[in-house]
Amino acid sequence: MTSSSSTPGLARFNALEGHAAAAVLHEACASAEWGRRLLAGRPYAMADDLLAASDAAMAELTEGDLAEAMAGHPPIGRPKPGDLTSSREQRGMAGASEELKAEMLELNLAYQDRFGHVFLICATGLTGEKMRDAVKVRIGNSPEEEREIVRTELGKINRIRLARLVEEPVAEPVEEHVEEQDGD
């Protein structure tokens, strides 16, 4: 994506009514404060402006805002049924062995017991093994270290989701063609 340019998807986002734009942003990130901050910056001239606003909003989120954002993410290896976004993002676990899936479930539960929230990682492009290795390392972090790692990972996820939003092509209107009949 040439994020320095304006796109039809960005123009469409800028033109949405407030409640519709808020719903679109909530799909990207469950933090209401993050969404409010991005809404307040509309309209965005360029995709880079939207991404920069996302980064700035993410940097300012409180612990409660981060918790709200994390609550919108399913555990790694268990995307929400029917949620194409989390399924696509967690694709690296789709073909994982049953052993790896079971290990990941145990690690997810241990992580959640330690930190009080799901293990969050920008899973796009990662294999199941890399996600497993990351949770094994991160479970040893202090809560303060982990909170900042989570903030960074959420920021990456939000950028990917916003980039997809502004890259989406505008659907062309469907024209009905009526064929003329000969008067035989």
N, C-alpha and C positions, 0 to 999 in steps of 0.2 A: 504494500500500500504506500502510495506517496502521500503520507499523512500531512504534508504541508499544503496540500491542495484542498479545495472545497469539492465536495462530492454530492451527487443527487441524494444519497442517504443522509448526509449531514443537513442538506436543505430540508429534507422531509422531517428530520428530527426537530430542527429549528421551528418548523411551521406547525408542529403538533400543539393541540390545546394543552394547557397545563396539566390536567389530570391524566391525559394520555401520555404525555412526555414523562410524568412521574412514574407511571406504570412501566414504561419501557426501561427507565433507569432502575426501577426496582428489580426487574428481571436481570439486570447486569450486576447489581449489588443491593443486598437487602437492608443496608443502612439508610434510614430515612434522612439523616443529616447529610450524608454524602450526596444523596439525590437532591435535597434542597439546595445545596451549594452549587451543583451543576445546573439546576434549573435557573438559579439566580443569574448565572453567567450567559444565558441565552440572549440573543442568537450568537452562535460561534461562526466566525468568518472562515476558519480553517479547521480541519480535523486535528491538527497539532494543538490548537487552542482548547479544544474539548479535552484532549488527553492531558494537557498541562493543568487544566482545571480539576481533572480527576486526581492527578498526583497531589495537587495542593490540598484538595479536600481530604484525601486519604491521610496526609501528614497531620491534619488537624483533628482527626477523629479521636474521641475520648475512648476510654476502656469500654464503656457501655455501648458506644457506637460500633466499636470493633466486634463486641459480642453479638450485637444485632446483625451485623454483616455476616459473621461466621454461622449464625443460626440458619442462614439461607443456603448453606452448603451441606450436601450429604457426605457421609463418610466415604473415604477413598475405597473403591471396590463395591460400593453399594449406591449407585446413582438412583435418583428418584425415578420410579416407573413412569414412563412417558415423557421424561425430561430429556429432550434431545441434546440440550446444551451440556448438561453434566455427563451424559453418556459419551458425547463427542470428546469432551475434555478428559474423561477418564478412560479413554480408549485403550491405554496401555495396560489396564487391568482386565480388559475383556477376554483376552486369550490366555490369561495367567492360569497356571495349574491350580488344581483344587488345594494343594498344599500351600501355595503362595497366598491364595485367597483366604485360607484359614489363618495363616500366620498374620496376614494384614488385619484381619478382624481382631485377633488378639492384641496386636500392637495398637490398633485404633482405640480399643477399650482401655488399655494401659495408659495411653496418651491422654485420653479423655479423663480418666481418673486423676491423673497428675495435674492437668491444666484446666479441667472443667469445661472443655470445648473440643469439638472435632479437630483432628489433625488436618491442617489446611496447607496445601501446596499447589502451586500452579502446575497441574498435572499434564497440561498440553505438551505432547511430544515425549513424555517420560514413559519408560517401561515400568511394569509392575515391580521389577527388582529395584529400580532406582527409587521408586516411591517408598518401598520397604526400607531400603538403606537410609533414606532421609529421615523417616520416622524413628529409626533406631538411633541415629545420631542426635536428633532434636529432642528426644525424650529426656536426655541428660542436661538440657539447657535450664537455666533459671527461668522463672516465670517472666521476668523483665526482658531477658534476651528473646524468649519465645514470642512475646507480644510484638516485639519489633520485627521479628522474622515473619510473623503472621501478617503484619501491616504491609510488609514488602510483597509477600506472596499475593495478598488481596489486591494490591496495586497492579501487579502483573496480570492477574485474572481480569480485573476491570478494564485494563488497557486492551486486552485481547477481545473482550466482549464489546467494548465501544468501537474498536476498529471494525469488527464484523458488522456492527450496526450502521456505521457510516459508509461501509463498502457495499451494502446491499443495494442491488439495482432497483430502480423504480419500475414497478410493473407497468407494462404498456397496456393502454386501454384496449379492450377487445372490441373490435368492430364487427358488426353483423353485416354480412354480405347477402343481399337479396338478388338472386339471379332473375333476370328478366326472361319471361317465357315468350316464345314466338307465338303469334296468333294463328297457328295452323288450324 
